[in-house]
Amino acid sequence: MNLSRTAVCIAAFIMSFCVTAAPELIVINAKITTFDGKTFSGFTVEDGKFSTLSNDDQALLLLQNDTTTVIDAKGHRVIPGINDSHLHVVRGGRFYNLETRWEGLSSLQKGIDMIAAQAKRTPQGHWVRVIGGWSPYQFDEKRMPTPKELTEAAPNTPVFVLHLYSGGVLNKKAMEVLGITKDSVPPKGSRFERDSKGNPTGVLVADPNPMILYRTIGALPHMSLNEQYNSSKQYYRKLLSLGVTSVVDAGGGGHVFPENYQASTVLAARGELPIRVSNYLFPQTPGQELNSFAKWMSNYKRNQNLHLHLDNGYVIEGGGELLAWKASDYENFRAARPELAKDAEEELEKVVRLHLLQGWPFRIHATYDESISRMLTLFEKINETQPLNSVRWIIDHAETVTDSNLDRIKALGGAIAVQGRMAFAGEDFLARYGESQTKRTPPVKTMLSKGIQVGFGTDGTRVSSFNPWATYYWAVSGRTVGGMKLYDKDNILDRLTALQTFTQGSANISGEQGVKGQIKPGQYADFAVLNQDILKVNERALLNTQSLLTVVDGKVRFADKAAYPNLHKPREPAIPSWSPVNFSEDR
């Protein structure tokens, strides 16, 4: 039976909504659970925002006109878009097309075969590189590759395999290209593994300083700006295929602002940046941090939208995650805990006071409770004359933070950005620090119970994978990607809370909790239709979660070819033509 527009509005009013203009998008036949526990089967989108939630799909369909896009979720779980509160996305995009990725592999031999295949495609003067995002414990072999295996797989092509920021492996050709010999001297705090005759084997060890790894990455060939532009497009598309719609970018080492931000900035300028990116700026030169921040603050306003194609789509958000080089520890759990420099507080105080004076949010890398204690003592001193809660400020990582320091963070109005790094390094942490400490590292459930704002992230692409579902799996299962149990029920989140922490919680980190992170009328229509129900599937299956359809600002940004052929747009070829991306599965 056909109903008039007036009758539809009357029926809609009974369901507590009335739409006066046809929505631009309607989703039906979905599984939606809001964070207050309510369930819905569909919604409408107007002006890039959620406008109506309903359990009456037929009533929603009556609101469409010829310009409305109708998406049948086909009974799949629909979630707010994942918001990664700590991802090095701009830097990751610069290098993505050159990297062979080992995310999700269960066999080291398959990884070595991938290197061999890529070496045959890689032209002279270029490298095969596997830059983080994997754990040796995810493999059936439960180990890292050897230099000999890499040499046999690629005898004539240099190969570098990075394991988090703990170490790396070079093949023979790579050592020749880098000029590593018996007389080579590594950076302080790092070392070359050597054989019985004192010759470097090809294994690089960060003990604990990762500078040897930074230098190796920095020595690898770079891409042209046009190649970086293409690479960034490929990387953002990959994130969309995982349901990511927003990122809080934490800068990163070897990543200079604004010079190295050009590819993503060009995408934003052209209206081609498909996800929202809030940038925190990371000073690169020890001893010059204050000057760097002062310069940036004079040239940019906080929350300045560099190119207004999305609301808050590509912005300068604040300073960090590194604020002062002397006030930074490392996350290498294969090595002993490092101490902050004796004069770390002197450097850090100047930078923090500048941020407070200018009203800039800041975030600071702190892995260990010992580092956090020193920082908080300084913050409490600063707070006496400059209230810290006048800006948003965030502790990044906080793996071994104690309850007493959580109380201090809460009292000062701080938030915590937590990443799934233990999913990739949990075995190493357990071996060094024991079962008791491991069970509460990091104490996510306690953080939330104390009312501290917590946002989930990945810390991809080097320290862990950029795949958010590895972090989600770790948070709800308490296990590493290798399957080892880390936590009991006292430090494991229920699935809806974990999702909320990865969406609404992460929006707190960028101060956007009022506009994104939920499927809620008035918030940005950023959402994903998933290939499986993450609230019900078995834990291990969570690692296989992907998006069938990802929408940002009410616009379809990714559609799986098999699930939504009419909305699917083929991935453009990656450049250079020999990029590993061109030989990966195209969805």
Secondary structure, DSSP 8 states (H G I E B T S, - for coil): ----HHHHHHHHHHTT---SS--SEEEES-BEE-TTS-EESEEEEETTEEEEEES-HHHHHTT--TT-EEEE-TT-BEEE-EEEEEE-HHHHHHHGGGB---TT---HHHHHHHHHHHHHHS-TT--EEEES---GGGSTT-S---HHHHHHH-TTS-EEEEETTTEEEE-HHHHHHHT--TT----TTEEEEE-TTS-EEEEEEESS-THHHHHHHHHS----HHHHHHHHHHHHHHHHTTTEEEEEE---TT--TTGGGHHHHHHHHTT---SEEEEEE---STT-HHHHHHHHHHH--TTEESSTTSTT-EEEEEE-S-S-GGG-----TTS------TTHHHHHHHHHHHHHHHT--EEEEE-SHHHHHHHHHHHHHHHTTS-GGGS-EEEEE-TT--HHHHHHHHHTT-EEEEETTHHHHHHHHHHHHHHHHHTTSS-HHHHHHTT--EEEE--TTTTS-S-HHHHHHHHHH-B-TT--B---GGG---HHHHHHHHTHHHHHHTT-TTTSSSS-TTSB--EEEESS-TTTS-GGGGGG--EEEEEETTEEEEE-TTT-TTT-------SSTT-GGGGS---
